[in-house]
Amino acid sequence: MKELVDQLKRNRTLSPEELRLLLTDASPEEREYLHRAAREVARVHFGNGVFVRGLIEISNYCRNDCRYCGIRRSNRLAERYRLTPETVLACCEEGYRLGFRTFVLQSGEDPALNDELLTGLIREMRRRWPDCAITLSLGERTEASYRALFEAGANRYLLRHETITPDHYRWLHPVRMSLDHRIECLHTLKKIGYQTGTGIMVGSPGQTVDDLVRDLLFIREFEPQMIGIGPFIPHRDT
């Protein structure tokens, strides 16, 4: 198993069977060896600094009905809100004073967040804080919209694919959503010039080890500049 870890560290990938072995059969000692190797690689690239981001949830309205999500459209119990541009700028003002140099605008796929509103907000953020990174996590949009937001001054975009297994994707998402379209959006973001992020939920309903292996291989192939990986946390209204 330690030889597989060394191979992964050296080549940055393994076969599906080898990845499955690491995820399922490693002993506590071998897992610690894997974690130590991962820390060594991370330190080479990032040092031992901690990078703090200012996450601003600008809206929890969403047109989608993803089964795992607390702000899905059909959840009538969610208390909905939208932040005004003035409130977002006030958050940035306070965040900048506290030392934040990356602002993340995140929301559900809210139709009210049109290009006119967002480009105006992003331009003002870029004007006031030119030394800050502006990251967006606003879901699936058209290529024209992605390009307008980029030209306004946004430079990073996080769009987690959640799962690369088609059947699993269909199980978690409404019929109107498509894994193919999700992946197309990711490639569009890269083409435009965004620092592009993707990622997964771990432990989502129906997920298997083989699904996780496919996700790891997809991430390796796509080579995103950001990777968001987080646990599935169940909610009573999903």
Salt bridges, closest charged atoms under 4 A:
GLU29 OE2 - LYS2 NZ 3.12
GLU32 OE2 - ARG36 NH1 3.76
GLU32 OE2 - ARG39 NH2 2.88
GLU40 OE1 - LYS9 NZ 2.44
ASP65 OD1 - ARG72 NE 3.70
GLU94 OE2 - ARG97 NH2 2.77
GLU109 OE1 - ARG63 NH2 2.78
ASP110 OD2 - ARG82 NE 2.56
ASP115 OD1 - ARG141 NH2 3.04
GLU124 OE2 - ARG127 NH2 2.56
GLU124 OE2 - ARG128 NE 2.72
ASP131 OD2 - ARG101 NE 3.59
GLU140 OE1 - HIS181 ND1 2.89
GLU140 OE2 - ARG182 NH1 3.13
GLU143 OE2 - ARG147 NH2 3.07
GLU143 OE2 - LYS191 NZ 3.03
GLU162 OE1 - ARG160 NH2 3.48
ASP167 OD1 - ARG170 NH2 2.17
ASP210 OD1 - ARG20 NE 2.81
ASP211 OD2 - HIS168 ND1 3.99
ASP211 OD1 - ARG214 NH1 2.87
ASP215 OD1 - HIS161 NE2 3.04
GLU223 OE2 - ARG12 NH2 3.94
GLU223 OE2 - ARG220 NH1 2.87
